Amino acid sequence: MQYLKNVVNKKQTPQSEPIPDSGQVPNSAGGHTWAVDDWTRLERFLVLGSEGGSYYARERKLTDENIDSVKRCINNDGERTVRTVVAISEGGRAPKNDPALFVLAVCASAADERTRGLALDALPKVARIGTHLFHFVEFVDKMRGWGPALKKAVAGWYLDKEPYRLAYQVVKYQQRDGWSHRDLLRLCHAEPKEGHEGILRWVVKGEVTESAGKLIQAFEEAKTADEKRTIELIGDHSLTHEMIKTEHLKSPKVWEALLEGMPMTAMVRSLGRMGSVGLLKPMSEGSKTVCERLGDLSLLHKSRIHPIQVLMALLTYRSGKGVRGDLSWDVVPQISDALDRAFYSTFQNIDPSGKKFYLGLDVSGSMSWGNVAGSSLTPRVGAAAMAMVTARTESLYYMAGFTSEMVKLDITAQDSLQQVVCKTDNLPFGTTDCAQPMLDALKKGILVDVFVIYTDNETWCGDIHPSQALQMYRNKIGIPAKLIVVGMISNGFSIADPNDPWMMDVVGFDTNTPAVISDFATH
């Protein structure tokens, strides 16, 4: 027995040490977890980005690590890398398109000619609006020269569009990142097709001719129009708020006209502004229109608006004031409720599994640092919002927060997102022990089919690893419980054992994640 004192226990190993023969690696917090493969990390980066970094890894370090992973994916299979970028971007699975544009730029600058070609062919699929194009160009300009293939791809972005769509893009998104459409057209030497001549002439030389089209003519007229004429131009030509004079954006009548044809994402972003000018009041037509649109499932899905955009709009709108500046407004409760419902509707359709869920929210100190996908949401608040999607889908669940010990969460499926965020954000910080949910369920005799842990995977405190705690639970309770790890930061770690088929990693705030959780629980 004396010899066993110097042997690490494979069934119960401190998290500061690796499980023997497991292949675990040190994480950023000093604990030991498994390294996710490059494809998993690619998806995490495409959905979550690396803006703001994490508690243990600053933004530059986290970005460098993700870039190295992206390059390994390209070297391994460039075609698969480009397909993954397109799938996540086109599917609206990420809150921001910037990571997809960045990875596409890396692919377009790869050593492999085929990968470069596939990336440039995919440009219009990923860069769907003018702002996306400017971001891509800014990324790729730092990585490679302007060869014929890149010039052709950028020219194609303009020339493959129908005249009205092209006019809309060049008027609505005129410049960004130090680039303008004039700059790009001069660089790529685009030869205009039929119907494009007047549009491109206006972009490059500022000349307004009849062939430029009615939208550009209306935009030019709006520069000097009075309020009445501006409202007429909005109605006749679907001008957006970017296309009219700033002074008219203080008018509720102008915003009423804009709202009529306003896209969903623009509407959600403009709620505070419309409220501040007095358009959105209790029982007003403007408020009624907003609520009806937020409740239109087909419109929500068609718009590709992301859950984080809706959640951020809800938190901002409910506060009654802007994040910057002195903008303020009176909150209409019905609009808040409509945003709350819309948040859940923006995820992929979910079928209840009927299984028993333990939803474990990591509320440790590291989860209060950084942000989710470049938003102002901390990972701990994002985790709470994600958990509520499952809580509202599944009837059998138990929800708890954990640091180095368990924290009772007085949260029900009937709580609003605002209530959930407040309750979670005010919890005390602590060290990270991701084994706590399994140990808690074991201690209380809770029967669990699926543990879902929302975490940054930086677990380090505790006398047993999460995977060992799950195995202990299985053995003592007699249930082959599964573990789903929802990664809230795009780092390279996971507490899920890759050799256990009943453990799985998913990406936080991927719009597919709740459906994947339900499917994995069922099968």
N, C-alpha and C positions, 0 to 999 in steps of 0.2 A: 504493500500500500504506500510505502514511502516514495516509490517511483512515481506514483500518480500525482504527487504534489507539483511535479515539474512538467506535467503534460496538460496541454490546453484541452478543455472539455468540448468535444464537437457538438454536444447537445445544448450547451449553455456557455457561450463565449462572450466576454465583455465587448461592447461595441468599439472600444478603443483598440481592440486586437482583431485581426482577420479570423474568420472561421477557418480552421485547418483544411487545406486542400480545396478551398472553395473558389480560388481565383479572385477574391475580393481585393479592392485597391483602396488606398487612403482617399477620403473625400476632402473637401476644402475646410471642413470643421475639425479634422483630426480623428474622426471616426473611420470605420471601414464599411464600404458598400460595394456593389457591383458597378462596373463601368457599362453603360449602355453602348450598343453598337452604333456605328456612324450613321446608319439609316434612321435609327430612332432619334439620334441627336439632330439630324438634318430636319426631321419633322418638327421637333421641339423648337428649333431655331426659326423655321418658316412660320410657325404659328405664334410663338412667344417673343421672338427677337431677343436682343440682349441689352436693350436700352435700360439704363439705370443700374445694371449689374445686379448683384445680390449682396447679402450681408457679408459673405466670406470672399467674394470675388468681385472686384471692381469691373466697371463696364468694359474697359479696354482689354483686360485679361479674359473676361468671358467671351468677348467678341473674337479675340485672337484664337481662342480654343475652338470656337464654332467654325471659324474660317478654315482652320486646319482640318476639321472634320469634313467640311464641305469639299475641300480639295481631295481628300482621300476617297470620298464618294465619287467624285468626277473621275479620278484615276481608276477606280474599280469598275464603274459603269456610268459613263457620261450620259448615255441615253436615258437610263433610269433616273438619274439626277434631274434632268430637264423635265421628264414626265412628272416627277414628284412636285417640282415647282409649279408646273401648269395645273396639276390636279388641285393643289391646295389653294392656289390663287383663284382659278376659275370657279372653284367650289365655294368661295367665300368663307373658307374655314378659318381664316386668320383675321384678327382685328385690324391689322395694318398690312398693306401690300409691300412696304419697303423691304422687309427681309427677302421676299420672293424676287423683287427687282434686283436686289444686291446679289443674290445667288445666281440669277440669270446672267448678270454682268460677269460674274466669275466664270460661269460656263462659256460665255461668249469670248472670254479671254484665255481659255484653256489651250494647252499645247496640242491637244487632239483636234484635228481639223473637223472631223465629223461632229464632235460635241459643240464646237463653235457654230457650225452650220445649223444644228438643231436648235441651239439657243436663239440664234437670230431669227430663225423661222417662227419661233414661239413668241417673239416680241409683241405682236398685236394681241395675243391671248393674255399676256401678263400685264402689259402696259396698255390698259384699256382707255385711259383718258390722258389728256395732255400733261397733267401733273405727273402721272406715272412715267411718261416718256422723258420728262425733264429729269426725274430722279434716276432713271436708268442711264441716261446719257452722262449725268454727273458721276455715277459709279464707274461706268465703263471707260470714261475719258481718263480716269486715273490709273487704269489697268492696261490699256493697249492703245495702239495708234488707230487713226481713222483710215483703215484700208477700204478697198472696194466693197467687200462683203458688208461691213458695218454701214457704209454710206447707202448701199442698196436697201438694207433692212430699214433704216430710218426713213428713206424716201418712200419705201413701200407702206410705212405706217400712215403717211399722208395720202398717197395716191390710191390706195386700195379702198378708201372710204368713199361713200356716196357724197356728192357735193354738200347737201345740207348737213350731214353728220360732220364733215370736215369743217364747214363754216362754224358750227356749234363749238367744236373743240378749240379752234384757234381764237374764238371770241371769249369763251368762258374761261379758258386756262391760258392766259397770255404769256406768263413767264414764271419761272421758279428756279431756285438754285443758281442764279446768275445766268440762266439760259433763257432765250426767247425762241419762238417759232422762226423768226427771221434768221437768227443765228444758225439754227439747224438746217433750214432750207438752203442757206448759202453754203453750208458745209457739205451737204449730201448731193447738191446739184440736181434736185428733183426736176424732171421734165414733166410739166403738167399734162394731164389727160383732158379729154373733152369735159367741160363743165367745171374744171378746176382752175382755169387760167385766171379768171377774175379774183378768185379767192386768194390764190398765191400772190398775185400782183398786189393785192391789198396788204397782205402780210409783209412782203418784202419792201414795197415802195410806198405803202400807205395810200394808194390811189383807189378811190371808190368808183366803180363803174357798174353798169346795169348787170354785167355778167358776174359781179361779186356775189349776187344773190340778195334776197330780201332781208335775211337776218343781219348781214353786215350793214346794209343800208339802214336798218332800224337801229342797230347799235350806234352808228354814227349820229343818227338823228337824236337819240336819247341823250347824247352828251350835252345838248343845249335845250332839251325839251322841258316844258313846265310840268307840274305834277299831273294835270289832267291828261296831257298828251303822253306822258310817261306811262300812265295806267293803260291808255289805249294801245301803246306799243307792246306792253307786257301781254295784254290779251290777244293781240293780233299775231305776235311773233314769238311768244313764249320766252321772253327775256328773263334771265335769272338775276338775282340781286348783285352778282358781280358785273352785270352789264349796264347798270344804271348809276346815276349820280349819287354820291354819298348823302347829299342833303335830302334826297327823297326817301332815304331809308329811315327817316324819323316819322314818316307818315303811316298811320294805320291803314289808310285806303290803299297805299302802294303795296303794303305787306298783304293786304287782303287779296289784291290782284295776283301777287306772287304766289300765295298759298294755293291758289286754284290749280296751278300746274306744277307745283313744287315736288321734286323727287323725294322719296322717303328719307334718305340719309340727310339731305339738306334740311328737311322739315324738322327732324329730330335735333339737329345741331342748332337750329334757329329758334327753338321754343322760347328761350330766355329773351331773345331779341324781340320776338313777336309779342311776348308778354309785357316787355318794358314799354312798348309804344301803345299798349292798350288794346291790341287786337284780341288777345286771349283773356276773356273774362268769364266768370261763372255764367253758364247757360247762353253764351254768345255763339253765333254761327261759326266763328273761327274755332272755338273750343270744340264744338260739335264735330267739325270737319276733321280736326286733329285726332279726336278719339275714334271716329269711324275708321280712319286710315290705319291707326295703330291696331285696330281690331280686325283688319282685313288680312287673313292669313296668306292668301295668294299674293297680295301686294307686298307683304313682309318678305316672303321667300323670293319673289321676283326681284326685289330691290337689293338682295344680298347683304342687307344691313346685318352687322355682326352683333352678337349679344353684348359684348363689352361696350359698343357704341351706345346701345340702348341703356345699359346699366349706368354708364357715365352720364348720359342725358338725364336719367331719373334722379341720380344723386345731386347733379347740378341744379336741375329744375326745382327739386324739393327744397333746396337751400334758399331759393328766392333771390340769389345774387350770383353774379359772374365770378369766375375764378380770378380774373384780372379786371382791373378798371372798376368803375363805380356803377355798372349796370345792375339794376334790380327790378323785381317784378312781384306781383301778387300771385301766389300759387293757386291754381285751380285743382282741387282734389281729384276730380274725374280724370284729368290728364295724367296725374301721378299714378292713379290706379291703372289707366290704360298702358302706361309705360311699364308698369310692373308686370302686367299680363303679357305684353309684347316680348319682354325679356325671355320668358319661357317658350314663346312661340317661335323665336328665331333659331332654336336648336332643331336638329333633324327630328322627324317624328319618332316617338319612342313608344314601344309596346311594353307594358308592365311585365316583369318576369315572374312576379308572385313569390320571389325568394325573400329570405330574411337578411336585411342589410345592417351592418354596423358602419356608420359613416364617421370616420375619425378625422377631425380637422387639426392639423398641426398649427398651433397658435403660439409657437415658441418665438423667442426674440428674433431669430433670423427671418421668420416669415413676416415681420413687420418692416423689413427693410427692402428697398428697391421697388419695382413696380411690375405689373403684368402687362407685357406687350406694349410698353411705352406709354401706358395710361397712368393716371394718378392712383390707381388701385394697388394696394399692397397685396402680396401673395396671400396673406391671411384673410383679407376681405374677399379676394377673388375666390379663395377656397370655399368660403361660406356660401357665396352665390352659386358656385358649381354644385355644392352639396344639396342646395335647395331644389335643383332641377330633378335630382333623383328622389328627394324627399316628396316632391309633389307628384312623382310618377308612381312610386312604389308605396303600397299601404303598410308594409311591414318593415320598419326601420327604427334604429336607435342612433341618435346623434350625440357625439361628445367631442370636446376639444382636449388636446393634450399638450403638455410641455414635458417636463420630467415627471409629471403626475397628471392625473385626469382632472378635467374641469367640466363641471356640469353645465350643459348648454340648455337653457330654457327656451328652446326654439321648436316651433311646430310648423307643419306644412301650411297652416293658415296665416302665418306671419308674412308681412310684406317684406320685400327686399330691404327697404329702408330700416325696418326693425331688426332684421337679421344682421345687416351691416353694423348697426350701432351696438348690438349685443356682442358681436364678435370683436369689433375693434376696441372695445373697452376691457377686454380680458387681460389679466396680468401676464407679463412676459415670463419666460423661463428657459431652461436648457431643453435640448431636443432629444426625445427618446421615442422613436417610432414603434417600439415594441409595446407601448402602453395600451393601445386599443385591444390587442389580443390578450394581454395580461388582465385588463379590466373585465373583458367578457368572461374569461376563465374564472376570475375571482367571484363574479356575480352570477355565474351559471347562465349567462345569456346565450341562447341558441342562435347561432349565426351561420348562414350559408355563404355570405360574401362580406369580407372586410374591404371597405374602400377608404384608402388613406390619401388625403390631399396634403402634399408636402413639397418641400424643396430638396428632399432626400439628403439633407445635411445632418443626419442623425449621428450622435456621438456619445450621448450620456445613457448609461444603463448597463446592467449586468448580463443582458442577453440580447442577441440580435433579433430584429423583427421576424425574419424567416424562421428562426429557432422557436420564437414565441408562438408563431402560427402552428408549427409542427407539434409543439407541446399542447396547444389547444385542440388540435385534431385528435391527438392520442388520448387525452383525458376526457374530452366531451364526446368523442366518437362520431364527429361530423367531418367529412372531407372538405372543410371550408376553403374557399378561394380567397385570393388577395389581388386587388386591383390598386395600383399605385398611380395617382394622378399627379404628374409632375407640373409644378407651377412656375418653375424657372428653367431656362434652356441650358442647364449644366449637363455634365456627362455622367451622372450617377443615378442609381436606383437601389431601393431596398428590396426589390423583387428578385428572387433567385431565378436566373435565366434557365436553369436546369429543371425547374419545377413547372410542369405544364399548366398548373392551376394558379400560377401567378402571372400577372400581366402589367405592362406599362402602357399608359395612355397619356396624351398631352392635354394639359389644362386649357380650357377655353377653345379647344378645337370644337367646332359645331357638331362634329360627328361623335364626340366623346360620350355623351349620355346614352346614345343608342348602342354604342359599342359596349358600354358597361352592362346594359340590359341584356344584350346578346350573349356576352361572355358568361353572365350569371345563369342564363337559361340553358346553355349547351355544355 
